[in-house]
Amino acid sequence: MKIPHCARSSAAFDRQPGETLLNAESPLRPDGSGKFHPGSAGATKMSEGDPIDLALREDIGAGDVTTTLLVPDDSRAYGRILPREKAVIAGTMTAAEVFRRVDPGLKISVELTDGTAVLGGETILKIQGLARSILTAERVALNFLQRLSGIATLTHEYVEAIGKNPAKIMDTRKTTPGLRALERAAVVAGGGTNHRFGLFDAILVKDNHLAAEQDFEKLAAAIQQARAQNPSIKIEVEADNLEQVRALVQIKSVDVILLDNMETAEMREAIALGRKHNIKFEASGGINLRTVRRIAATGVDYISVGALTHSPRAIDLSLELTHVGS
């Protein structure tokens, strides 16, 4: 069985070959005799910020008491993860890494790459090895996979909804705390485009910033200074009305104007004002699958949709397990 390479996080457990997360030396062993508490000596092997490690610690705790009670420690099994509905798959390597973190001895094959559209019933992952390890990792792996596939699926629906309009569907910072990198990757898997990652990699002047600094000349001077200090940084400013757009297009250092909750007629007029200044436009606010095509038809360059990451429906997935002996 071909096992695809999955880069290990630098925050992964420090384990020797053949050592599993469930063995006698592990603070997470499933027999319940080794209590695991954050801050204990065993916890130092965990990364405080690694979402996979955090999810496993949260789920396994002192150990998988049900699996330990019912499944012999030498029992081996074959499992496969499959969708029960139409979807776009994302998070395959994350799910594979969950199984690998629990037991590096498991044989894992990723059958479908992120961005693959499925109808239901296709095999996404194959896992073979100790039944205890597969069962202990199952829920965390499925949790990541069902959420990330939900994001990719919803993103794909928005991309399809705008038809042939050239606008790009973008995510926002409305992500699950600690999962932003994974969720942004899922948006890309669904055909979308990433906005700024955080507060540090682009300037986005929003309405609350403008409320704090209402002097337009000071705002323009600050933007020009930011451009002089960092020529490559993206600078975007929010506008709620056409009067603000008329003022913003005069600032040479503005790259993008965000049109917040504007009617489509206003959007068209705003875009006409900015095109000769080589400014791009982003539409945002209250956008859904019923309105996105009409908004895309205005000629905006980007459409940001918070719902991609804050309101996706989890995809229905399951792991089918077959006993293969001891």
Secondary structure, DSSP 8 states (H G I E B T S, - for coil): ---------TTS----TT--TTSTT-TT-TTS-S---TTSGGGGGS-SS-HHHHHHHHHHTT--HHHHHHS-TT-EEEEEEEESS-EE---HHHHHHHHHHH-TTSEEEE-S-TT-EE-SS---EEEEEEHHHHHHHHHHHHHHHHHHHHHHHHHHHHHHHTTT---EEE--S---TT-HHHHHHHHHHTT-B---SSSSSSEEE-HHHHHH---HHHHHHHHHHHHHH-TTS-EEEEESSHHHHHHHTT-TT--EEEEES--HHHHHHHHHHHGGGT-EEEEESS--TTTHHHHHTTT-SEEE-THHHHS-----EEEEEEEEE-
